[in-house]
Amino acid sequence: MFYLWHHRKVLTIDELANRLNREPKAVYEKLKQLLQKGGISDAG
């Protein structure tokens, strides 16, 4: 999740999905959840 959050503006959904070995839809949904929560803190 940390990798996903910190690379969301650098890589495309497809690139993130490939690097995380996940489906693009799953990556998109997780990012959407994180954005709705306000992201993740560096301390968490």
N, CA, C and O atoms as a Tripos MOL2 file, in Angstrom:
@<TRIPOS>MOLECULE
protein
  176   175    44     0     0
PROTEIN
NO_CHARGES

@<TRIPOS>ATOM
      1 N           0.8330   -1.1970    0.0000 N.3       1 MET1
      2 CA          0.0000    0.0000    0.0000 C.3       1 MET1
      3 C           0.8780    1.2610    0.0000 C.2       1 MET1
      4 O           0.5730    2.2370   -0.6850 O.2       1 MET1
      5 N           1.9600    1.2270    0.7690 N.am      2 PHE2
      6 CA          2.8620    2.3740    0.8280 C.3       2 PHE2
      7 C           3.4400    2.6610   -0.5570 C.2       2 PHE2
      8 O           3.4740    3.8100   -1.0000 O.2       2 PHE2
      9 N           3.8900    1.6120   -1.2300 N.am      3 TYR3
     10 CA          4.4500    1.7700   -2.5840 C.3       3 TYR3
     11 C           3.4080    2.3570   -3.5210 C.2       3 TYR3
     12 O           3.6870    3.2830   -4.2810 O.2       3 TYR3
     13 N           2.2110    1.8080   -3.4560 N.am      4 LEU4
     14 CA          1.1180    2.2670   -4.3120 C.3       4 LEU4
     15 C           0.8570    3.7540   -4.1020 C.2       4 LEU4
     16 O           0.7740    4.5160   -5.0650 O.2       4 LEU4
     17 N           0.7280    4.1630   -2.8490 N.am      5 TRP5
     18 CA          0.4200    5.5590   -2.5280 C.3       5 TRP5
     19 C           1.5200    6.5040   -3.0040 C.2       5 TRP5
     20 O           1.2340    7.5690   -3.5500 O.2       5 TRP5
     21 N           2.7570    6.1210   -2.8020 N.am      6 HIS6
     22 CA          3.8570    7.0300   -3.1190 C.3       6 HIS6
     23 C           4.2710    7.0250   -4.5900 C.2       6 HIS6
     24 O           5.0800    7.8530   -5.0070 O.2       6 HIS6
     25 N           3.7300    6.1110   -5.3650 N.am      7 HIS7
     26 CA          4.0420    6.0730   -6.7910 C.3       7 HIS7
     27 C           2.8360    6.3960   -7.6610 C.2       7 HIS7
     28 O           2.9210    6.3200   -8.8860 O.2       7 HIS7
     29 N           1.7210    6.7550   -7.0470 N.am      8 ARG8
     30 CA          0.4730    6.9690   -7.7970 C.3       8 ARG8
     31 C           0.5710    8.0980   -8.8170 C.2       8 ARG8
     32 O          -0.1450    8.0780   -9.8190 O.2       8 ARG8
     33 N           1.4340    9.0750   -8.5890 N.am      9 LYS9
     34 CA          1.5590   10.2020   -9.5220 C.3       9 LYS9
     35 C           2.7050   10.0140  -10.5100 C.2       9 LYS9
     36 O           2.8710   10.8040  -11.4400 O.2       9 LYS9
     37 N           3.4970    8.9590  -10.3030 N.am     10 VAL10
     38 CA          4.6680    8.7180  -11.1390 C.3      10 VAL10
     39 C           4.3820    7.6520  -12.1950 C.2      10 VAL10
     40 O           4.8190    7.7680  -13.3400 O.2      10 VAL10
     41 N           3.6480    6.6180  -11.8000 N.am     11 LEU11
     42 CA          3.3750    5.4870  -12.6870 C.3      11 LEU11
     43 C           1.8960    5.4300  -13.0540 C.2      11 LEU11
     44 O           1.0420    5.9240  -12.3180 O.2      11 LEU11
     45 N           1.6090    4.8230  -14.1950 N.am     12 THR12
     46 CA          0.2070    4.6310  -14.5800 C.3      12 THR12
     47 C          -0.3880    3.4760  -13.7730 C.2      12 THR12
     48 O           0.3370    2.7110  -13.1360 O.2      12 THR12
     49 N          -1.6920    3.3640  -13.8100 N.am     13 ILE13
     50 CA         -2.3730    2.2480  -13.1430 C.3      13 ILE13
     51 C          -1.8400    0.9210  -13.6700 C.2      13 ILE13
     52 O          -1.5830   -0.0010  -12.8950 O.2      13 ILE13
     53 N          -1.6750    0.8240  -14.9800 N.am     14 ASP14
     54 CA         -1.1690   -0.4130  -15.5810 C.3      14 ASP14
     55 C           0.2440   -0.7410  -15.1100 C.2      14 ASP14
     56 O           0.5550   -1.9000  -14.8340 O.2      14 ASP14
     57 N           1.1000    0.2760  -15.0170 N.am     15 GLU15
     58 CA          2.4710    0.0500  -14.5400 C.3      15 GLU15
     59 C           2.4770   -0.3820  -13.0810 C.2      15 GLU15
     60 O           3.2040   -1.3010  -12.7030 O.2      15 GLU15
     61 N           1.6670    0.2810  -12.2650 N.am     16 LEU16
     62 CA          1.5680   -0.0970  -10.8510 C.3      16 LEU16
     63 C           1.0630   -1.5300  -10.7200 C.2      16 LEU16
     64 O           1.6100   -2.3180   -9.9490 O.2      16 LEU16
     65 N           0.0300   -1.8610  -11.4660 N.am     17 ALA17
     66 CA         -0.5380   -3.2080  -11.4140 C.3      17 ALA17
     67 C           0.5120   -4.2470  -11.7910 C.2      17 ALA17
     68 O           0.6170   -5.2930  -11.1510 O.2      17 ALA17
     69 N           1.2740   -3.9590  -12.8150 N.am     18 ASN18
     70 CA          2.3190   -4.8820  -13.2610 C.3      18 ASN18
     71 C           3.3820   -5.0670  -12.1790 C.2      18 ASN18
     72 O           3.7910   -6.1940  -11.9010 O.2      18 ASN18
     73 N           3.8210   -3.9950  -11.5800 N.am     19 ARG19
     74 CA          4.8710   -4.0810  -10.5490 C.3      19 ARG19
     75 C           4.3760   -4.7520   -9.2800 C.2      19 ARG19
     76 O           5.1460   -5.4110   -8.5810 O.2      19 ARG19
     77 N           3.0860   -4.5860   -8.9790 N.am     20 LEU20
     78 CA          2.5240   -5.1750   -7.7630 C.3      20 LEU20
     79 C           1.8930   -6.5440   -8.0240 C.2      20 LEU20
     80 O           1.3640   -7.1800   -7.1130 O.2      20 LEU20
     81 N           1.9580   -6.9860   -9.2810 N.am     21 ASN21
     82 CA          1.3770   -8.2710   -9.6760 C.3      21 ASN21
     83 C          -0.1110   -8.3410   -9.3200 C.2      21 ASN21
     84 O          -0.5910   -9.3230   -8.7530 O.2      21 ASN21
     85 N          -0.8200   -7.2690   -9.6710 N.am     22 ARG22
     86 CA         -2.2560   -7.1720   -9.4100 C.3      22 ARG22
     87 C          -2.9720   -6.7670  -10.6840 C.2      22 ARG22
     88 O          -2.3510   -6.2750  -11.6260 O.2      22 ARG22
     89 N          -4.2700   -6.9740  -10.7100 N.am     23 GLU23
     90 CA         -5.0790   -6.5160  -11.8280 C.3      23 GLU23
     91 C          -5.2100   -4.9960  -11.7730 C.2      23 GLU23
     92 O          -5.3250   -4.4310  -10.6850 O.2      23 GLU23
     93 N          -5.1950   -4.3220  -12.9330 N.am     24 PRO24
     94 CA         -5.3500   -2.8580  -12.9340 C.3      24 PRO24
     95 C          -6.6150   -2.3910  -12.2000 C.2      24 PRO24
     96 O          -6.5910   -1.3670  -11.5180 O.2      24 PRO24
     97 N          -7.7060   -3.1320  -12.3380 N.am     25 LYS25
     98 CA         -8.9460   -2.7490  -11.6500 C.3      25 LYS25
     99 C          -8.7730   -2.7760  -10.1280 C.2      25 LYS25
    100 O          -9.2870   -1.9040   -9.4280 O.2      25 LYS25
    101 N          -8.0560   -3.7670   -9.6220 N.am     26 ALA26
    102 CA         -7.8130   -3.8740   -8.1800 C.3      26 ALA26
    103 C          -6.9610   -2.7020   -7.6900 C.2      26 ALA26
    104 O          -7.2150   -2.1420   -6.6230 O.2      26 ALA26
    105 N          -5.9500   -2.3400   -8.4790 N.am     27 VAL27
    106 CA         -5.0840   -1.2090   -8.1220 C.3      27 VAL27
    107 C          -5.8990    0.0820   -8.1150 C.2      27 VAL27
    108 O          -5.7790    0.9010   -7.2030 O.2      27 VAL27
    109 N          -6.7220    0.2490   -9.1370 N.am     28 TYR28
    110 CA         -7.5720    1.4420   -9.2320 C.3      28 TYR28
    111 C          -8.5110    1.5390   -8.0350 C.2      28 TYR28
    112 O          -8.6490    2.6060   -7.4380 O.2      28 TYR28
    113 N          -9.1490    0.4410   -7.6880 N.am     29 GLU29
    114 CA        -10.0900    0.4340   -6.5570 C.3      29 GLU29
    115 C          -9.3810    0.7490   -5.2420 C.2      29 GLU29
    116 O          -9.9150    1.4870   -4.4140 O.2      29 GLU29
    117 N          -8.1880    0.2000   -5.0430 N.am     30 LYS30
    118 CA         -7.4330    0.4630   -3.8070 C.3      30 LYS30
    119 C          -7.0350    1.9270   -3.7310 C.2      30 LYS30
    120 O          -7.1310    2.5360   -2.6660 O.2      30 LYS30
    121 N          -6.5900    2.5030   -4.8420 N.am     31 LEU31
    122 CA         -6.2440    3.9210   -4.8540 C.3      31 LEU31
    123 C          -7.4670    4.7770   -4.5380 C.2      31 LEU31
    124 O          -7.3780    5.7610   -3.8050 O.2      31 LEU31
    125 N          -8.6050    4.3890   -5.1000 N.am     32 LYS32
    126 CA         -9.8440    5.1250   -4.8550 C.3      32 LYS32
    127 C         -10.1860    5.0950   -3.3610 C.2      32 LYS32
    128 O         -10.5790    6.1110   -2.7870 O.2      32 LYS32
    129 N         -10.0330    3.9250   -2.7410 N.am     33 GLN33
    130 CA        -10.2820    3.7990   -1.2980 C.3      33 GLN33
    131 C          -9.3410    4.6970   -0.5040 C.2      33 GLN33
    132 O          -9.7630    5.3900    0.4220 O.2      33 GLN33
    133 N          -8.0720    4.6790   -0.8710 N.am     34 LEU34
    134 CA         -7.0840    5.4940   -0.1610 C.3      34 LEU34
    135 C          -7.3900    6.9780   -0.2840 C.2      34 LEU34
    136 O          -7.2830    7.7250    0.6890 O.2      34 LEU34
    137 N          -7.7700    7.4020   -1.4830 N.am     35 LEU35
    138 CA         -8.0950    8.8100   -1.6960 C.3      35 LEU35
    139 C          -9.3090    9.2180   -0.8660 C.2      35 LEU35
    140 O          -9.3430   10.3190   -0.3160 O.2      35 LEU35
    141 N         -10.2990    8.3410   -0.7750 N.am     36 GLN36
    142 CA        -11.4910    8.6380    0.0160 C.3      36 GLN36
    143 C         -11.1540    8.7480    1.5080 C.2      36 GLN36
    144 O         -11.7700    9.5300    2.2310 O.2      36 GLN36
    145 N         -10.1730    7.9590    1.9610 N.am     37 LYS37
    146 CA         -9.7460    8.0060    3.3530 C.3      37 LYS37
    147 C          -8.8220    9.1760    3.6330 C.2      37 LYS37
    148 O          -8.5580    9.5020    4.7900 O.2      37 LYS37
    149 N          -8.3320    9.8040    2.5810 N.am     38 GLY38
    150 CA         -7.3990   10.9050    2.7660 C.3      38 GLY38
    151 C          -5.9600   10.4780    2.6660 C.2      38 GLY38
    152 O          -5.0610   11.2060    3.0860 O.2      38 GLY38
    153 N          -5.7300    9.2900    2.1070 N.am     39 GLY39
    154 CA         -4.3660    8.8060    1.9220 C.3      39 GLY39
    155 C          -3.8550    8.0700    3.1310 C.2      39 GLY39
    156 O          -4.6120    7.7080    4.0310 O.2      39 GLY39
    157 N          -2.5350    7.8520    3.1360 N.am     40 ILE40
    158 CA         -1.8940    7.2030    4.2810 C.3      40 ILE40
    159 C          -0.8300    8.1490    4.7960 C.2      40 ILE40
    160 O          -0.2230    8.9000    4.0330 O.2      40 ILE40
    161 N          -0.6160    8.1020    6.0850 N.am     41 SER41
    162 CA          0.4240    8.9580    6.6630 C.3      41 SER41
    163 C           1.7490    8.2360    6.5910 C.2      41 SER41
    164 O           1.7800    7.0060    6.5550 O.2      41 SER41
    165 N           2.8330    8.9660    6.5700 N.am     42 ASP42
    166 CA          4.1550    8.3640    6.5410 C.3      42 ASP42
    167 C           4.4560    7.6270    7.8440 C.2      42 ASP42
    168 O           5.2730    6.7060    7.8680 O.2      42 ASP42
    169 N           3.7930    8.0340    8.9270 N.am     43 ALA43
    170 CA          4.0150    7.4130   10.2240 C.3      43 ALA43
    171 C           3.2880    6.0720   10.3320 C.2      43 ALA43
    172 O           3.6990    5.1990   11.0970 O.2      43 ALA43
    173 N           2.1980    5.9100    9.5580 N.am     44 GLY44
    174 CA          1.3770    4.7240    9.6740 C.3      44 GLY44
    175 C           1.9620    3.5650    9.0110 C.2      44 GLY44
    176 O           1.3750    2.4830    9.0260 O.2      44 GLY44
@<TRIPOS>BOND
     1     1     2 1
     2     2     3 1
     3     3     4 2
     4     3     5 am
     5     5     6 1
     6     6     7 1
     7     7     8 2
     8     7     9 am
     9     9    10 1
    10    10    11 1
    11    11    12 2
    12    11    13 am
    13    13    14 1
    14    14    15 1
    15    15    16 2
    16    15    17 am
    17    17    18 1
    18    18    19 1
    19    19    20 2
    20    19    21 am
    21    21    22 1
    22    22    23 1
    23    23    24 2
    24    23    25 am
    25    25    26 1
    26    26    27 1
    27    27    28 2
    28    27    29 am
    29    29    30 1
    30    30    31 1
    31    31    32 2
    32    31    33 am
    33    33    34 1
    34    34    35 1
    35    35    36 2
    36    35    37 am
    37    37    38 1
    38    38    39 1
    39    39    40 2
    40    39    41 am
    41    41    42 1
    42    42    43 1
    43    43    44 2
    44    43    45 am
    45    45    46 1
    46    46    47 1
    47    47    48 2
    48    47    49 am
    49    49    50 1
    50    50    51 1
    51    51    52 2
    52    51    53 am
    53    53    54 1
    54    54    55 1
    55    55    56 2
    56    55    57 am
    57    57    58 1
    58    58    59 1
    59    59    60 2
    60    59    61 am
    61    61    62 1
    62    62    63 1
    63    63    64 2
    64    63    65 am
    65    65    66 1
    66    66    67 1
    67    67    68 2
    68    67    69 am
    69    69    70 1
    70    70    71 1
    71    71    72 2
    72    71    73 am
    73    73    74 1
    74    74    75 1
    75    75    76 2
    76    75    77 am
    77    77    78 1
    78    78    79 1
    79    79    80 2
    80    79    81 am
    81    81    82 1
    82    82    83 1
    83    83    84 2
    84    83    85 am
    85    85    86 1
    86    86    87 1
    87    87    88 2
    88    87    89 am
    89    89    90 1
    90    90    91 1
    91    91    92 2
    92    91    93 am
    93    93    94 1
    94    94    95 1
    95    95    96 2
    96    95    97 am
    97    97    98 1
    98    98    99 1
    99    99   100 2
   100    99   101 am
   101   101   102 1
   102   102   103 1
   103   103   104 2
   104   103   105 am
   105   105   106 1
   106   106   107 1
   107   107   108 2
   108   107   109 am
   109   109   110 1
   110   110   111 1
   111   111   112 2
   112   111   113 am
   113   113   114 1
   114   114   115 1
   115   115   116 2
   116   115   117 am
   117   117   118 1
   118   118   119 1
   119   119   120 2
   120   119   121 am
   121   121   122 1
   122   122   123 1
   123   123   124 2
   124   123   125 am
   125   125   126 1
   126   126   127 1
   127   127   128 2
   128   127   129 am
   129   129   130 1
   130   130   131 1
   131   131   132 2
   132   131   133 am
   133   133   134 1
   134   134   135 1
   135   135   136 2
   136   135   137 am
   137   137   138 1
   138   138   139 1
   139   139   140 2
   140   139   141 am
   141   141   142 1
   142   142   143 1
   143   143   144 2
   144   143   145 am
   145   145   146 1
   146   146   147 1
   147   147   148 2
   148   147   149 am
   149   149   150 1
   150   150   151 1
   151   151   152 2
   152   151   153 am
   153   153   154 1
   154   154   155 1
   155   155   156 2
   156   155   157 am
   157   157   158 1
   158   158   159 1
   159   159   160 2
   160   159   161 am
   161   161   162 1
   162   162   163 1
   163   163   164 2
   164   163   165 am
   165   165   166 1
   166   166   167 1
   167   167   168 2
   168   167   169 am
   169   169   170 1
   170   170   171 1
   171   171   172 2
   172   171   173 am
   173   173   174 1
   174   174   175 1
   175   175   176 2
@<TRIPOS>SUBSTRUCTURE
     1 MET1         2 RESIDUE 1 A MET
     2 PHE2         6 RESIDUE 1 A PHE
     3 TYR3        10 RESIDUE 1 A TYR
     4 LEU4        14 RESIDUE 1 A LEU
     5 TRP5        18 RESIDUE 1 A TRP
     6 HIS6        22 RESIDUE 1 A HIS
     7 HIS7        26 RESIDUE 1 A HIS
     8 ARG8        30 RESIDUE 1 A ARG
     9 LYS9        34 RESIDUE 1 A LYS
    10 VAL10       38 RESIDUE 1 A VAL
    11 LEU11       42 RESIDUE 1 A LEU
    12 THR12       46 RESIDUE 1 A THR
    13 ILE13       50 RESIDUE 1 A ILE
    14 ASP14       54 RESIDUE 1 A ASP
    15 GLU15       58 RESIDUE 1 A GLU
    16 LEU16       62 RESIDUE 1 A LEU
    17 ALA17       66 RESIDUE 1 A ALA
    18 ASN18       70 RESIDUE 1 A ASN
    19 ARG19       74 RESIDUE 1 A ARG
    20 LEU20       78 RESIDUE 1 A LEU
    21 ASN21       82 RESIDUE 1 A ASN
    22 ARG22       86 RESIDUE 1 A ARG
    23 GLU23       90 RESIDUE 1 A GLU
    24 PRO24       94 RESIDUE 1 A PRO
    25 LYS25       98 RESIDUE 1 A LYS
    26 ALA26      102 RESIDUE 1 A ALA
    27 VAL27      106 RESIDUE 1 A VAL
    28 TYR28      110 RESIDUE 1 A TYR
    29 GLU29      114 RESIDUE 1 A GLU
    30 LYS30      118 RESIDUE 1 A LYS
    31 LEU31      122 RESIDUE 1 A LEU
    32 LYS32      126 RESIDUE 1 A LYS
    33 GLN33      130 RESIDUE 1 A GLN
    34 LEU34      134 RESIDUE 1 A LEU
    35 LEU35      138 RESIDUE 1 A LEU
    36 GLN36      142 RESIDUE 1 A GLN
    37 LYS37      146 RESIDUE 1 A LYS
    38 GLY38      150 RESIDUE 1 A GLY
    39 GLY39      154 RESIDUE 1 A GLY
    40 ILE40      158 RESIDUE 1 A ILE
    41 SER41      162 RESIDUE 1 A SER
    42 ASP42      166 RESIDUE 1 A ASP
    43 ALA43      170 RESIDUE 1 A ALA
    44 GLY44      174 RESIDUE 1 A GLY
